[in-house]
Amino acid sequence: MIEIHNLSKQYDNQPLFKGLHLTITKGCVVTLIGPSGSGKSTLLRCMNGLESFQEGHISVNGQKLYGIHEQDYNKAQVPLTLKNIRRKVGMVFQQFNLFPHMTVLHNIIESPTHVLGISQAEAESSAISLLQKVHLEEKAHSYPDQLSGGQQQRVAIARSLAMKPEAILFDEPTSSLDPEMIEEVLAVIKDLVSEGMTTVIATHEMGFARDVSTDVVFLAKGEIVEHGSPKDIFCNPKNDRTRAFLNRFMK
Amino acid sequence: MDLSIIMNYKLLFTRSILLLQICLSVIYFSSTNSFAYQNTLEKIKSSGVLIWGFDADGGAPYVFHDLKHPSKLIGFEVELVEAIARELGVKVQHFQNAWDSILLSLQRGDFDIALNGIEIMPDREQAIQFTRPYYAYTEQIVIRDSDNRINRLEDLHGKKVGTLYNTVAKRMLEEMGNITISTYSGQVEPFKDLSLSRIDAVFVDSPIASYYAMPNPQLRLVGKPAGEGYYGIAVRKEDTALAEELNKIIEKLLRTGELQNIYSRWGLWNTAQEKLFLHEELLQKYTENLPSVSEKVSPSVTKFLPTLLKGAMVTVGISILSMMIAVGLGLILAIMRLYGNTWLQRISTAYIEIYRGTPLLIQLYILYYGLPNIGITLSAFAAAILGLGMNYAAYESEIYRAGIQSIPRGQTEAALSLGMSKRLALKRIILPQALRITIPPMTNDFIALFKDSSLVSVIAMVELTKSYSILASASMNFFKLGIITALLYFGMSYPLSLYARKLEKKLRLHDRNP
């Protein structure tokens, strides 16, 4: 489904990724863990083209994004590739990024009606069922600033699902939430995962990562230090850095 | 472009602060005469200085800047005043003052005499007093040389005729009726518009007609001179001693032939000037026959209202149309600058810098009087809304740019990650949020534009401030009319701020970022 091949990226000559490889197969739930600044978010953002990179390529559903230094990279192709990738891969942000000038319902139907060309009525009825799925159907006509953080993030998930993606990227979805709201968001993600949605999550919620993941990737300083099943990583970490990181977190 | 633009600039700037003048006139009326000396003649003699009020931007051949030495003033009136000062045994001190308010400033005590082609009219004599005439003028028709339709005064019926405002010529045209009158404040502009066929004829005092039309092969004078009248020196009503002294000096200059010498040098001496020797009674008889403003327009303010309201309508129309241009063009410029390629960014930046860095007045002049040089002749109305609109577009675009940049990056990213194109994200997500942020500064600008619209009077548009200016200087009723005009402006701009405040509040309700 998603294949990252030899990814290299640098910020202002500061290298972050140096030839990173990762394959995410359909139906997998991959959690990216690691200290802040390890490149979890950046890796996610590279996957749907919100960040560019210098070398290597990322292939999503057969659509290839190339590093800007690649020789055979065709600039004219990029917008179309991005469009195809973004329609198949949804993203949920740490800061929710709901559109403040639209109601919850309009946040959800905006892209289906304007990008996919679905009729207003059809988009609204599927938006309502998505809101039921995230337990917010009564908030359809509220504005984002009338919702709590947890509610906003659930709307953001529904909004992303409205585009009928084949995979969803979660960029630290609970990091800016008050502790009492974290569970309601994680519950929604768990539901999604149980339906077989291909999911990549950057998170600091280790318990959650252990419970829902098929794969756990430990990143440090832009490098995949360890990659394995939750059991491998959490119960039997091979690398000292993984162990040190988990020890700090599990206390 | 020629120098007349620069020459006129000062006058126009003065006019642009007419609103300030309205306020000043309030102050002035409450303290009339407190500045005036008991005996101006004595003051002149003891100080050794005669302060002369004039408007150099009124132009040739009266008093104007020498194009070869722009700091020097020349003209037949300069020479006349110098001769008068010499007779008084004093020096001349210049006092540049907008012509429209020259009598008002005289009353205020800004200068001792006003001498600047001021026609002796009975209604003016209510406020100030005139000396005996120093020049006999007639009114003269000027047309394009190629035009055979107009041969005499009556032929002006149904035509578009340019004249200077607050003059006898304008009053004569008004009395004839059925003439579309274009009123100008500068003397150069009507002849330019005549050459450009924006008007069919110019009807002005003979010295102006001779000076501007004679050297221009495209134009010619037609018809018999009409509407004889006299220029006099204006002094304050109480300065009878000064007036008598000036009368003696004028008589002396007449008898010695010095006056004739001066006028001859400027090509202004003609047989009509012989009348200057005549008795005062003849003059008296002449002035009594002149139509008087005070007869035509009663001082009742309600009579002025229709004219002011008509001016207000023009102001509103110009403001709304030019704001529409400013908003549309400003948005395009902002988007070019933020999202365009290097060239579009450069074009937008250059546009903004040039339009912000040059005065609106110059821009209006170039649009209206400059573009015809390259074959583009805009109507006054089109030039007015384009000029204002293109100027304000520069300011609006910077407001929009700031507004767009203030929207968090996450908004664009969310939109893109939902499959929207950059264009769609801008249109549906970024601009709707950015535009509501810009409502307060846009309202500010709209109100500013609303008042700046008075500047378009320089290109022969009669809007509210110009209507006020015309009515006030004709009736000398600066106070009441000033209050009414200011109230009209306020009455139009205040509801706008109220509405914007309401709109802003309504939109802000759901515009807090999480």
Interface residues (C-beta under 8 A of the other chain):
Chain A: N48 G49 L50 P79 L82 K83 R86 R87 G90 M91 F93 Q95 F96 N97 L98 F99 P100 H101 E110 S111 H114 V115 L116 Y143 P144 D145 Q146 G149 Q152 A156 R159 S160 M163
Chain B: P408 G410 Q411 E413 A414 A415 L416 S417 L418 G419 M420 S421 L424 R428 I429 P432 Q433 R436 L507 L509 H510 D511 R512 N513 P514
